[in-house]
């Protein structure tokens, strides 16, 4: 939807492709034409580069925008598009090959003088038993705890945390197998764990003239399973000097890769306020919207214009000049069809009630409507809710109001988690790290689970058959009654504050809407 809208604003026709699972999706209806790729499994549809190129040729399209995932960072796909005489809306296949492979990117960054997270620079010989001793020696050199990471992709797939030598062989095998299934490449490498740390990334744009700019940074520290849940720009707490240093690191890597179009350089910020290069994502990011809100640049439009041979716009270059001294703050939350009380397990189903927020400084990116079915086949993201205001404090206040207006029925979502984040004192104080979910949310889940069990036990006692000696006309003893205003008052009406069900639903995100 985001790409189609940008095309239409430029007067360009857009052709959508879809699998059987997405035959009724909004992007299919909005596009000027739509072509079926195949059945629901991604391997038979969205991962079929040949089918996508055929669709472009048969429809008369001149360019292919790869979107956020699937083939977006495959150098082989970008090369196939180029060889078919089509324009790939993204970095060239050569640039993707240079930094799309995480190991190649690490070598490139080190050569450019950018600090790289300590680790190996070549893939581990997973299938060679005789190479295990050498891999263990590499691990000792890197230092524990560490990560086994996929060389060909991100999003936490293929990643395994390893704390001892004994855990390494199994982690290498399972990580490589997952990477192979997800990316078609089982190469993995070792990387030291930096902890505590914040995840900070820089938005990059480059054109065919060789001009490369940084449009500011985003903090993406709040994650689950190494996948982002909340993003904000600018990264809170950085000085202008630190921002300039970070942006310079990112541009150095991009220049070494001869970047063209959009990419993101990702870093870790450690406890000593040092930046460490992680990787480059050679595509537009899901969270690009927060940068658009703070910079005033339409990144997808810029992508299309750069792909058409245009140089970076004056507005983009001006935005890059002031990126180290931002004058507004934007926050995005990813609403996903997941149960945050059960380790964010994905949930499929049909949307019942669906009401998104609006008002000043509010943006919602979604293609979901009431009645839509959320399939189990793809990513669980259903909406991105963004806010922008003059500073972080105001943006957080706006975010709280906005999330209070969101209504989703029929399936469980991460809305309770995001409301928790927006009201949390630690988040408001910018006390961020990649351990935030484990340190702040998981203890809350355990506490709530214990409180729920306590309520259930008390209610069971209250409704059980009682003896004639029980006090009160109803036979329910006072000691078993759940009192309004107590810490365990779910479902109890409270005078002056609406029903207990309504209050708890809003504060805790318990969805009591019935599917319509």
Buried (B, 14 or more C-beta within 10 A) or exposed (E): BBBBBBBBEBEBBBBBBBBBBBEEBBBBEBBEBBBBBBEBEBEBBBBBBEBBBBBBEEBEBEBBBBBBBBBBBBBBBBBBBBEBEBBBBBBBBBBBBBBBBBBBBBBBBBEBEBBBBBBBEEBBEBEEEEEBEEBBEBBEEBEBEBBBBBBBBBBBBBBBEBEEEEBBBEBBBBBBBBBBEBBBBBBBBBBBBBEBBBBBBBBBBBBBEEBBBBBBBBBBBBBBEBBBBBBBBBBBBBEEEBBBBBBEBBBBBBBBBBBBBBBBBBBBBBEEEEBBBBBBBBBBBBBBBBBBBBBBBBBBBBBBBBBBEEBBBEEBBBBBEEBBEBEBBBBBBBBBBBBBBEEBEBBEBBBBBBEBBEEEBBBBBBBBEBEBEBBEBBBBBBBBBBBBBEEBEBBBBBBBBBBBEBBBBBBBBBBBBBBBBBBBEEBBEBBBBBBBBEEBBBEBBEEBEEBEEEBEEBBEEBEEEBEEEBEEEEBBBEEBBBEEEEEBBBBBEBEEEEEBBEBBBBBBBBBEBEEE
